[in-house]
Amino acid sequence: NLKHVVGLVTSVENDGRHRVKLMDTTSDLDMELNQILIAANYGVKSDDTPTAAASSVTALKSAEPATKHTSQPVFAKENVQVGIEEKVLVTNIINPSKFYCQLFKNGPTLESLMHDIGRHYSKLSANEELLSSPSPGDPCCAQFSEDGCWYRAIVTNSSPKGVSIRYIDYGNSETLPINKIKKLIPKFSDLPQQGIECTLNRIKPKFVAGEPKWKPRDTETFMDLALEKEGKLKVVTQDSSGVCRAELVVRNRREDQNVSEQLLINGNAEL
């Protein structure tokens, strides 16, 4: 609603209606809206014509339990209460306007889930349970290139060069060969995604070439202050997509530091 999207007409019906593929290009990664609706269980791929099968969505009806039963699992988002201070672990930082953290209290549950996931997927051969024709929005399990372990993820893009995914419990992303992407076992989707997307409250980037933009050194300062550290997060507000605007306090040099204030003091941000 009230968002600019890019549309590609894939076919024109006899009655003049246009079949379109809609892309949201407002974020870092282009997202196909049709595939997002499918992944969220609001629709299924239409098989009415070969050319339209990849871009059409047929509405799900409440009287079709069989269709819902065969749909892919969907990751719920972790519930974060506005105004309540939570102990968190900062897991990934893109910039001060986009970072991810986990609720510290859910650590043991996530650790147990990771153990079960590792035990299941490590037993599979290279060609078992592969995710065929991955599309943006598809839930999956992906083998992280740095440690070879398997983690819950969601597909953000797919091309001949590889499959781009985001690890939903940590917030980091990478592009992998398709043989490193496997189907998600439904029971592994029960735990809500633990990577909570946040933006720092009260600050904004300084202007660069006439536009507000975070400089690399701004993000580096934020990383030095908070990345992979325990902190206290207090959500001020949460938008419709679940992104939390929050105050973040971390402990450095035996003192608690409000990250927004430290970035202001260091000249990395403006009010």
ABEGO torsion letter per residue (X at the ends): XGBBBBBBBABBBAAGBBBBBBBBAABABBBBAAAAAAAAGABBBBAABAAAAAABBBBBBAABAAAAAABBBBBBBBBBBBGBBBBBBBABBABAABBBBBBAAAAAAAAAAAAAAAAAAAABBAABGBBBGBBBGBBBBBBBAAAGBBBBBBBABBBAAEBBBBBAAAGBBBBBBAAABBBBBAAAAABBBABBBBBBBGBBBBBBGGBBBBBAAAAAAAAAAABGBBBBBBBABBBAAGBBBBBBBBBBGGBBBBAAAAAAAAGABBX
